[in-house]
Amino acid sequence: MMTRRQRIINLLEERDYSVSELAVILEMRGKGSKKVIIEDLKAIAKTLKREGKVLLVQPAVCRKCGFVFSPDIRLPSKCPRCKSNWIEEPRFKISQR
């Protein structure tokens, strides 16, 4: 049986996913599920370096004004430019170096 992080790695090697999509696929519900996945992604990024792979991050984008956030492994809650909370989540994918 694979661990949650191993399942995330397998999924991200196939195509890109947002944190919400990963939570649905992994059947994680509840208030802290996205935070758990973000912590998993940070750990996975470190693990991948040793394997010659990299976690690619497509940055979050404000759907109201188009502001592009930095490509960090986090979920922004509010746009610093227009203060909107209508944010498209970052997307993650694993690639070879």
C-alpha positions in Angstrom: 0.0 0.0 0.0 1.3 3.4 -1.0 1.6 6.3 1.4 -0.2 9.6 0.7 3.0 11.2 -0.5 3.8 8.4 -2.8 0.3 8.7 -4.3 0.8 12.4 -4.8 4.1 11.8 -6.5 2.5 9.2 -8.9 -0.3 11.6 -9.7 2.0 14.6 -10.3 4.2 12.6 -12.6 1.2 12.1 -14.9 -0.1 15.7 -15.2 -0.5 18.9 -13.2 -3.0 19.2 -10.3 -4.2 21.9 -7.9 -4.3 21.3 -4.2 -8.1 21.1 -4.3 -8.0 18.5 -7.1 -5.5 16.4 -5.1 -7.7 16.6 -2.0 -10.7 15.3 -3.9 -8.7 12.5 -5.5 -7.1 11.5 -2.2 -10.6 11.7 -0.5 -9.3 14.2 2.0 -12.1 16.3 3.6 -12.1 18.8 6.3 -10.7 22.1 7.3 -7.0 21.2 7.4 -6.8 18.9 4.3 -5.3 21.6 2.0 -2.7 22.5 4.6 -1.7 18.8 4.9 -1.3 18.6 1.2 0.8 21.8 1.0 3.1 20.3 3.7 3.3 17.1 1.7 4.2 19.0 -1.4 7.0 20.9 0.4 8.4 17.5 1.6 8.0 16.0 -1.8 10.0 18.9 -3.4 12.9 18.1 -1.1 12.7 14.4 -1.8 12.6 14.9 -5.6 15.9 16.9 -5.6 17.7 13.8 -4.5 16.1 11.8 -7.3 17.0 14.3 -10.0 13.5 15.5 -10.4 11.8 18.9 -9.8 8.4 20.0 -8.6 7.1 22.6 -11.1 4.8 25.3 -9.8 2.4 27.2 -12.0 1.7 30.2 -9.9 -1.6 31.2 -8.5 -3.4 34.0 -10.4 -6.1 36.5 -9.3 -9.1 36.0 -11.5 -10.3 39.6 -11.0 -7.2 41.6 -11.9 -4.8 39.0 -13.3 -2.1 39.5 -10.7 0.4 36.6 -10.8 1.7 35.4 -7.4 5.2 34.1 -6.9 5.6 30.4 -7.7 5.7 29.2 -4.1 4.2 26.1 -2.5 1.4 27.9 -0.7 -2.2 28.9 -1.2 -2.7 32.7 -1.2 -6.0 33.9 0.2 -6.2 37.5 -1.0 -4.8 39.5 -3.9 -2.3 42.2 -2.8 -3.3 44.4 -5.7 -7.1 44.4 -5.7 -7.8 42.6 -2.4 -10.1 40.1 -4.1 -10.2 36.5 -2.8 -11.1 35.1 -6.2 -7.8 33.3 -6.6 -7.0 30.4 -9.0 -4.9 27.9 -7.1 -1.4 27.1 -8.1 -0.9 23.9 -10.1 1.9 21.4 -9.5 3.6 18.8 -11.7 6.7 16.7 -11.4 9.3 16.8 -14.2 12.8 15.5 -14.8 15.6 18.0 -14.4 
